Amino acid sequence: MHWRYGGKWLAMAVLAVGGATGAGTAAAAATAVAPVPMTLAGSLQWDQKASASGREYRVFVSIPDRPPPPAGYRVLYVLDGNAMFLTAVEAARAMERRPDVPRDAPAVVVGIGYPPGTDIGAARAFDLTPPGSEHARIRAATGGADAFLDFIERDLKPALAAQVALDPAQQALFGHSFGGLFVLHALAARPQAFQTWIAASPSVWMIPQGLREAIGSLAGRRDAASPPLRLLVTVGEHEQRPAPALRAHPDARKLIALLQERTQVDNARAIAALAGGVPGIEVRLDEIAGEDHGTVVPGAIGRAVWFALAPPLPAPPLPTAQEYLRMTPEQRYDLRLWVRELPDGRRIPWLAGLKRTLHDGLTAEQVQALHAERNRMDQEYGTRPHEVNAPK
């Protein structure tokens, strides 16, 4: 894979540096360089046509520098690969260097994008949206998600398996915006296609009722014996409630109305709650503070990589009321942060158990003081609990 800086901008940069001092020309001559295209180590790319639709895609692949485990590498598929592949690669490789991550389970990162000359906006609007998702605000053709999923399943996965040893039982799919919508549609349509699903800022507003019905229908198709699945839904805090800076924008009123019309945060919460009721799906919802639909991308990718590749976090032992009371405020805060990292299906029952324990074993004044302590420490450290912390 190669990148090259444009010659015009490189020349301007050299002139600017050279003109900074009287010795600029001599210094430039003494340190002459010969730039070459940059290569991303351990990477492959190819263009591939879908056997059924004939649509063409560019595939980006990053392979770890360690040999594959006996079952093959884990895989993280990243939609909108032209924009998001490199960020996902850096996040995955950085995580693999952490001391708390197993060294024997590196991951291949696969970006799915488009070759040069493609109208990417129109192409992704078609490929990443389900049938029936026509919307007045989207002028491009939509509804090609099933054909795109066919390409991934029938064409791309076999081509990848011919190049790299992959573990078919450890596959994750990440998508943002329209990509997040695609992830949710694919989960509902073919839950066996991946084991881990990450929908970042999904554009549920494109087809809200149809998508909710599709996710809800999973409950009738799965039971306790179904293969376990994991779903992470992320959304930025300011995807529905505008960031303060947005109010100074010349088109603030129009942009704020659009945010409120799309109800991104409400939709993310609703989808996570709906999926959480499906047997065998472990669901986590992360609302990322301080970010909007665009700025949330790096953080969403970081959380996606962690969710897909990090070892599962065990739930802490449930303390008795007196054990909890004897903890220092910092110990109680650390315990709360640990529990907040658990997926909804384990976090909510744990918190319900703690609530019962405290109400049964402490006075009302003690419980009220602990609640005030939690609020104070969250404010002090800039943290906050999940929106949903009790069973519905």
C-alpha positions, 0 to 999 in steps of 0.5 A: 500500500502506497501514499505520496505527498503532492509535489506542489505542497512538498515544494512549498514546504521546502521553500518555506523552510529554506527561506527561514534563514540566510543559510537555508539554501546551503542547509537544504543542499547539505541535507538533500533527500530522495523521497519515496512512496511510503509503504505500510508494513504487513499490508496488502490491497487488491480490487475485487468485483462482486460475483453477483452484482459486478460492483467493485471494491478495494480491499485493505488488509493488515497482517500482524507481525506474529504467526497465527494461532493454531485456529488462525487469526482473529479478524476485524472487518472495517466498513468505509475502509478508505477513511477508517482502515488506518485508524483501526490498524493503529488502534489494533496494533497499539492494543496488542502491545498492552500488557493486559492483552494476550500476545498469542491472539493478534488480529487481521484488520480488513478494510472494505472500501472503493478503488480510485475514481469511485463516487464514494458517497453514492457507492456507500449510500447504496451498499450500506443501506437496507432495502426500503431505506429511501429517504427524502434527504438522501438523493443517491440510490439506496437499498443495496445492503443485502447484495453487499453482504453477499459480496462479503460472505461469498466473495471476500471471505474466501479470497481472504482465507486464500491469503491468510490463515483466519479463524472463522469463529472469531470475526467482528464487523465494524461500521459507522453511520451508514456503516453502523446501520449496515451492521445492525441490518446484517445482524438481523438478517444473518446473525451467523455471519459474524460473532462480534458486531459493532454499530457506531452512530448507526443511522437508524433514522433511515429506516427506524421502524423496519430496523427495530422490527428486524432486530426484534424478530431475532428473538423468535429465531434464537434461543439459549442453544444459539451460538453466542453473539456480542453487540456494541452500540456507540454514539456521541453525546452531541449527536442529538443534543448540540455541542455548545460550539455548534450554536455559534454556527451560521446555520445553527438553527438548521443543524440543531433541527436536523440533530433533533429530527434524527434522534441518534442517541435515542435510537441507539439506546432503543436498539441496544435495549431491543437487542439486549432482549434477544437470547444469547446476545451480549449487548453494550451501549457506550455514549461517548462524552463530548463528541458529535457524529464526525468527531466521535469516529476515532473514539468509536474505533478505539472502543470497537477494537477493545470490544472485539479483541480484548479478553472478556472482563469478569464481573467483580464479586458482589460485596456485602453491605458492610464490606461496601461501607468499609471501603474507602471512597476511592475503592468504591469509585474504582469498583463502580468504574469496573462495573460500568465496563461490563455489558448491559446483561451483566452490569444491570443485574450486578447493580440490582444485586448491590442495590438490594444488598445496600437497602437491606443492610444499611440505614436510609441515611447511609444509602443516601450518603453513598449516593451523594458520594457517587455523584460528587466523585463522578463530578470531580473526575468527569465520569457518569453512570450509564443511562440505563442501570436497572431492568425494565 
